[in-house]
């Protein structure tokens, strides 16, 4: 069974994952989803790979969620945001086809990653970073971790 999930992304940085191409014309996210299908078809022989992929996504999702919560706590300490509910407005609405548990985990990861980037950007707008280089270092760190994890999924043999 397959289902399409329409994401509500707030940041262009995360949306670019859906525009990113590998091998010339192949979409990066589509290639990852295809890899998940291959792993699922060969589950008895690829159970270790399956578990590693799922664990990597869960671990990084938890780390990003923790970072986002920490940054939100910093925002709450500012007078401007004290006691106010922050709602980000979705600007991008890509669709992703889910047909395995791994693809659902990928959707969860992308949503948490998007929340982290949006929160870092709001911190920057609120003047919470000492310099622009601190802001860019935080964005680059999150992007680097996400790209490393997603790229490893493509490289690992099924």
ChimeraX commands (.cxc) that place a marker at each C-alpha (Angstrom):
marker #1 position 0.00,0.00,0.00 radius 0.5
marker #1 position 1.14,3.53,-0.75 radius 0.5
marker #1 position 0.03,6.88,0.55 radius 0.5
marker #1 position 1.01,10.42,-0.33 radius 0.5
marker #1 position 1.78,12.80,2.50 radius 0.5
marker #1 position 1.81,16.51,1.82 radius 0.5
marker #1 position 4.38,18.17,4.03 radius 0.5
marker #1 position 4.10,21.73,5.32 radius 0.5
marker #1 position 7.68,22.98,5.29 radius 0.5
marker #1 position 8.65,26.36,6.62 radius 0.5
marker #1 position 12.19,26.71,5.30 radius 0.5
marker #1 position 13.71,26.75,1.86 radius 0.5
marker #1 position 16.81,24.94,3.15 radius 0.5
marker #1 position 14.80,21.81,3.94 radius 0.5
marker #1 position 12.64,22.12,0.82 radius 0.5
marker #1 position 15.82,21.99,-1.26 radius 0.5
marker #1 position 16.08,18.30,-0.31 radius 0.5
marker #1 position 13.13,17.77,-2.65 radius 0.5
marker #1 position 14.81,19.70,-5.48 radius 0.5
marker #1 position 18.25,18.13,-5.04 radius 0.5
marker #1 position 19.29,15.85,-7.87 radius 0.5
marker #1 position 21.87,13.10,-8.04 radius 0.5
marker #1 position 23.30,11.41,-11.09 radius 0.5
marker #1 position 22.11,14.27,-13.27 radius 0.5
marker #1 position 18.35,13.96,-13.22 radius 0.5
marker #1 position 17.37,11.64,-10.36 radius 0.5
marker #1 position 15.73,13.34,-7.37 radius 0.5
marker #1 position 17.57,12.71,-4.11 radius 0.5
marker #1 position 14.45,12.01,-2.01 radius 0.5
marker #1 position 13.09,9.65,-4.69 radius 0.5
marker #1 position 16.41,7.79,-4.68 radius 0.5
marker #1 position 16.26,7.40,-0.89 radius 0.5
marker #1 position 12.69,6.11,-1.06 radius 0.5
marker #1 position 13.73,3.63,-3.78 radius 0.5
marker #1 position 16.58,2.46,-1.55 radius 0.5
marker #1 position 14.07,1.88,1.27 radius 0.5
marker #1 position 11.99,-0.31,-1.06 radius 0.5
marker #1 position 15.06,-2.36,-1.98 radius 0.5
marker #1 position 15.93,-2.84,1.68 radius 0.5
marker #1 position 12.35,-3.86,2.49 radius 0.5
marker #1 position 12.21,-6.42,-0.34 radius 0.5
marker #1 position 15.35,-8.07,1.02 radius 0.5
marker #1 position 14.53,-7.77,4.72 radius 0.5
marker #1 position 15.76,-11.20,5.83 radius 0.5
marker #1 position 19.20,-10.53,4.36 radius 0.5
marker #1 position 19.24,-6.79,5.05 radius 0.5
marker #1 position 17.79,-6.68,8.54 radius 0.5
marker #1 position 21.00,-5.14,9.89 radius 0.5
marker #1 position 20.96,-2.41,7.23 radius 0.5
marker #1 position 17.27,-1.75,7.89 radius 0.5
marker #1 position 17.85,-1.42,11.63 radius 0.5
marker #1 position 20.87,0.85,11.08 radius 0.5
marker #1 position 18.93,3.17,8.78 radius 0.5
marker #1 position 15.97,3.35,11.15 radius 0.5
marker #1 position 18.21,3.92,14.19 radius 0.5
marker #1 position 20.16,6.68,12.43 radius 0.5
marker #1 position 16.95,8.51,11.52 radius 0.5
marker #1 position 15.49,8.13,15.01 radius 0.5
marker #1 position 18.71,9.22,16.73 radius 0.5
marker #1 position 19.19,12.30,14.57 radius 0.5
marker #1 position 15.49,13.18,14.86 radius 0.5
marker #1 position 15.78,13.04,18.65 radius 0.5
marker #1 position 18.93,15.18,18.57 radius 0.5
marker #1 position 17.27,17.77,16.30 radius 0.5
marker #1 position 14.13,17.81,18.46 radius 0.5
marker #1 position 16.25,18.35,21.56 radius 0.5
marker #1 position 18.15,21.18,19.86 radius 0.5
marker #1 position 14.92,22.80,18.67 radius 0.5
marker #1 position 13.44,22.63,22.18 radius 0.5
marker #1 position 16.62,24.12,23.65 radius 0.5
marker #1 position 16.47,26.98,21.14 radius 0.5
marker #1 position 12.76,27.50,21.84 radius 0.5
marker #1 position 13.60,27.78,25.54 radius 0.5
marker #1 position 16.11,30.50,24.68 radius 0.5
marker #1 position 13.42,32.34,22.76 radius 0.5
marker #1 position 10.99,32.03,25.66 radius 0.5
marker #1 position 13.51,33.81,27.91 radius 0.5
marker #1 position 13.41,36.89,25.69 radius 0.5
marker #1 position 10.93,39.57,26.69 radius 0.5
marker #1 position 9.56,39.78,23.16 radius 0.5
marker #1 position 8.52,36.11,23.12 radius 0.5
marker #1 position 7.84,35.43,26.80 radius 0.5
marker #1 position 4.62,33.44,27.14 radius 0.5
marker #1 position 3.73,33.77,23.47 radius 0.5
marker #1 position 2.91,30.85,21.22 radius 0.5
marker #1 position 5.04,30.77,18.09 radius 0.5
marker #1 position 3.46,29.42,14.90 radius 0.5
marker #1 position 5.57,29.13,11.80 radius 0.5
marker #1 position 3.85,29.59,8.45 radius 0.5
marker #1 position 4.40,26.81,5.93 radius 0.5
marker #1 position 5.71,28.09,2.62 radius 0.5
marker #1 position 6.45,24.86,0.78 radius 0.5
marker #1 position 4.23,21.82,0.33 radius 0.5
marker #1 position 6.10,18.92,-1.27 radius 0.5
marker #1 position 4.47,15.53,-1.45 radius 0.5
marker #1 position 6.24,12.36,-0.44 radius 0.5
marker #1 position 5.03,8.81,-1.13 radius 0.5
marker #1 position 5.18,6.53,1.87 radius 0.5
marker #1 position 4.99,2.78,1.54 radius 0.5
marker #1 position 7.34,1.53,4.24 radius 0.5
marker #1 position 8.01,2.31,7.87 radius 0.5
marker #1 position 11.33,3.81,6.82 radius 0.5
marker #1 position 9.59,6.31,4.54 radius 0.5
marker #1 position 7.34,7.34,7.44 radius 0.5
marker #1 position 10.45,7.80,9.59 radius 0.5
marker #1 position 11.89,9.95,6.81 radius 0.5
marker #1 position 8.80,12.19,6.86 radius 0.5
marker #1 position 9.12,12.55,10.65 radius 0.5
marker #1 position 12.82,13.38,10.30 radius 0.5
marker #1 position 12.19,16.02,7.62 radius 0.5
marker #1 position 9.51,17.70,9.74 radius 0.5
marker #1 position 11.79,17.86,12.81 radius 0.5
marker #1 position 14.72,19.07,10.71 radius 0.5
marker #1 position 12.49,21.81,9.27 radius 0.5
marker #1 position 11.39,22.87,12.77 radius 0.5
marker #1 position 15.02,23.11,13.90 radius 0.5
marker #1 position 16.05,25.28,10.94 radius 0.5
marker #1 position 13.00,27.53,11.39 radius 0.5
marker #1 position 13.77,27.96,15.09 radius 0.5
marker #1 position 17.41,28.83,14.38 radius 0.5
marker #1 position 16.25,31.42,11.84 radius 0.5
marker #1 position 13.85,32.93,14.38 radius 0.5
marker #1 position 16.65,33.12,16.92 radius 0.5
marker #1 position 18.67,35.03,14.35 radius 0.5
marker #1 position 15.81,37.44,13.65 radius 0.5
marker #1 position 15.37,37.99,17.40 radius 0.5
marker #1 position 19.04,38.92,17.73 radius 0.5
marker #1 position 19.97,35.95,19.90 radius 0.5
marker #1 position 23.21,35.21,18.07 radius 0.5
marker #1 position 26.27,37.30,18.85 radius 0.5
marker #1 position 27.22,37.41,15.19 radius 0.5
marker #1 position 26.07,36.22,11.79 radius 0.5
marker #1 position 28.85,33.65,11.81 radius 0.5
marker #1 position 27.28,31.99,14.89 radius 0.5
marker #1 position 23.95,31.82,13.07 radius 0.5
marker #1 position 25.49,30.37,9.91 radius 0.5
marker #1 position 27.54,27.88,11.96 radius 0.5
marker #1 position 24.36,26.54,13.59 radius 0.5
marker #1 position 22.54,26.27,10.25 radius 0.5
marker #1 position 25.54,24.64,8.58 radius 0.5
marker #1 position 25.96,22.16,11.45 radius 0.5
marker #1 position 22.33,21.00,11.19 radius 0.5
marker #1 position 22.53,20.77,7.39 radius 0.5
marker #1 position 25.78,18.85,7.58 radius 0.5
marker #1 position 24.38,16.27,10.01 radius 0.5
marker #1 position 21.24,15.82,7.90 radius 0.5
marker #1 position 23.17,15.50,4.65 radius 0.5
marker #1 position 25.63,13.03,6.17 radius 0.5
marker #1 position 22.86,10.78,7.43 radius 0.5
marker #1 position 20.85,10.90,4.20 radius 0.5
marker #1 position 23.94,10.36,2.04 radius 0.5
marker #1 position 25.04,7.37,4.12 radius 0.5
marker #1 position 21.68,5.77,3.38 radius 0.5
marker #1 position 22.38,6.05,-0.33 radius 0.5
marker #1 position 25.88,4.61,-0.05 radius 0.5
marker #1 position 25.23,1.65,2.26 radius 0.5
marker #1 position 24.68,-1.55,0.29 radius 0.5
marker #1 position 21.24,-3.14,0.71 radius 0.5
marker link #1:1,2 radius 0.2
marker link #1:2,3 radius 0.2
marker link #1:3,4 radius 0.2
marker link #1:4,5 radius 0.2
marker link #1:5,6 radius 0.2
marker link #1:6,7 radius 0.2
marker link #1:7,8 radius 0.2
marker link #1:8,9 radius 0.2
marker link #1:9,10 radius 0.2
marker link #1:10,11 radius 0.2
marker link #1:11,12 radius 0.2
marker link #1:12,13 radius 0.2
marker link #1:13,14 radius 0.2
marker link #1:14,15 radius 0.2
marker link #1:15,16 radius 0.2
marker link #1:16,17 radius 0.2
marker link #1:17,18 radius 0.2
marker link #1:18,19 radius 0.2
marker link #1:19,20 radius 0.2
marker link #1:20,21 radius 0.2
marker link #1:21,22 radius 0.2
marker link #1:22,23 radius 0.2
marker link #1:23,24 radius 0.2
marker link #1:24,25 radius 0.2
marker link #1:25,26 radius 0.2
marker link #1:26,27 radius 0.2
marker link #1:27,28 radius 0.2
marker link #1:28,29 radius 0.2
marker link #1:29,30 radius 0.2
marker link #1:30,31 radius 0.2
marker link #1:31,32 radius 0.2
marker link #1:32,33 radius 0.2
marker link #1:33,34 radius 0.2
marker link #1:34,35 radius 0.2
marker link #1:35,36 radius 0.2
marker link #1:36,37 radius 0.2
marker link #1:37,38 radius 0.2
marker link #1:38,39 radius 0.2
marker link #1:39,40 radius 0.2
marker link #1:40,41 radius 0.2
marker link #1:41,42 radius 0.2
marker link #1:42,43 radius 0.2
marker link #1:43,44 radius 0.2
marker link #1:44,45 radius 0.2
marker link #1:45,46 radius 0.2
marker link #1:46,47 radius 0.2
marker link #1:47,48 radius 0.2
marker link #1:48,49 radius 0.2
marker link #1:49,50 radius 0.2
marker link #1:50,51 radius 0.2
marker link #1:51,52 radius 0.2
marker link #1:52,53 radius 0.2
marker link #1:53,54 radius 0.2
marker link #1:54,55 radius 0.2
marker link #1:55,56 radius 0.2
marker link #1:56,57 radius 0.2
marker link #1:57,58 radius 0.2
marker link #1:58,59 radius 0.2
marker link #1:59,60 radius 0.2
marker link #1:60,61 radius 0.2
marker link #1:61,62 radius 0.2
marker link #1:62,63 radius 0.2
marker link #1:63,64 radius 0.2
marker link #1:64,65 radius 0.2
marker link #1:65,66 radius 0.2
marker link #1:66,67 radius 0.2
marker link #1:67,68 radius 0.2
marker link #1:68,69 radius 0.2
marker link #1:69,70 radius 0.2
marker link #1:70,71 radius 0.2
marker link #1:71,72 radius 0.2
marker link #1:72,73 radius 0.2
marker link #1:73,74 radius 0.2
marker link #1:74,75 radius 0.2
marker link #1:75,76 radius 0.2
marker link #1:76,77 radius 0.2
marker link #1:77,78 radius 0.2
marker link #1:78,79 radius 0.2
marker link #1:79,80 radius 0.2
marker link #1:80,81 radius 0.2
marker link #1:81,82 radius 0.2
marker link #1:82,83 radius 0.2
marker link #1:83,84 radius 0.2
marker link #1:84,85 radius 0.2
marker link #1:85,86 radius 0.2
marker link #1:86,87 radius 0.2
marker link #1:87,88 radius 0.2
marker link #1:88,89 radius 0.2
marker link #1:89,90 radius 0.2
marker link #1:90,91 radius 0.2
marker link #1:91,92 radius 0.2
marker link #1:92,93 radius 0.2
marker link #1:93,94 radius 0.2
marker link #1:94,95 radius 0.2
marker link #1:95,96 radius 0.2
marker link #1:96,97 radius 0.2
marker link #1:97,98 radius 0.2
marker link #1:98,99 radius 0.2
marker link #1:99,100 radius 0.2
marker link #1:100,101 radius 0.2
marker link #1:101,102 radius 0.2
marker link #1:102,103 radius 0.2
marker link #1:103,104 radius 0.2
marker link #1:104,105 radius 0.2
marker link #1:105,106 radius 0.2
marker link #1:106,107 radius 0.2
marker link #1:107,108 radius 0.2
marker link #1:108,109 radius 0.2
marker link #1:109,110 radius 0.2
marker link #1:110,111 radius 0.2
marker link #1:111,112 radius 0.2
marker link #1:112,113 radius 0.2
marker link #1:113,114 radius 0.2
marker link #1:114,115 radius 0.2
marker link #1:115,116 radius 0.2
marker link #1:116,117 radius 0.2
marker link #1:117,118 radius 0.2
marker link #1:118,119 radius 0.2
marker link #1:119,120 radius 0.2
marker link #1:120,121 radius 0.2
marker link #1:121,122 radius 0.2
marker link #1:122,123 radius 0.2
marker link #1:123,124 radius 0.2
marker link #1:124,125 radius 0.2
marker link #1:125,126 radius 0.2
marker link #1:126,127 radius 0.2
marker link #1:127,128 radius 0.2
marker link #1:128,129 radius 0.2
marker link #1:129,130 radius 0.2
marker link #1:130,131 radius 0.2
marker link #1:131,132 radius 0.2
marker link #1:132,133 radius 0.2
marker link #1:133,134 radius 0.2
marker link #1:134,135 radius 0.2
marker link #1:135,136 radius 0.2
marker link #1:136,137 radius 0.2
marker link #1:137,138 radius 0.2
marker link #1:138,139 radius 0.2
marker link #1:139,140 radius 0.2
marker link #1:140,141 radius 0.2
marker link #1:141,142 radius 0.2
marker link #1:142,143 radius 0.2
marker link #1:143,144 radius 0.2
marker link #1:144,145 radius 0.2
marker link #1:145,146 radius 0.2
marker link #1:146,147 radius 0.2
marker link #1:147,148 radius 0.2
marker link #1:148,149 radius 0.2
marker link #1:149,150 radius 0.2
marker link #1:150,151 radius 0.2
marker link #1:151,152 radius 0.2
marker link #1:152,153 radius 0.2
marker link #1:153,154 radius 0.2
marker link #1:154,155 radius 0.2
marker link #1:155,156 radius 0.2
marker link #1:156,157 radius 0.2
marker link #1:157,158 radius 0.2
view
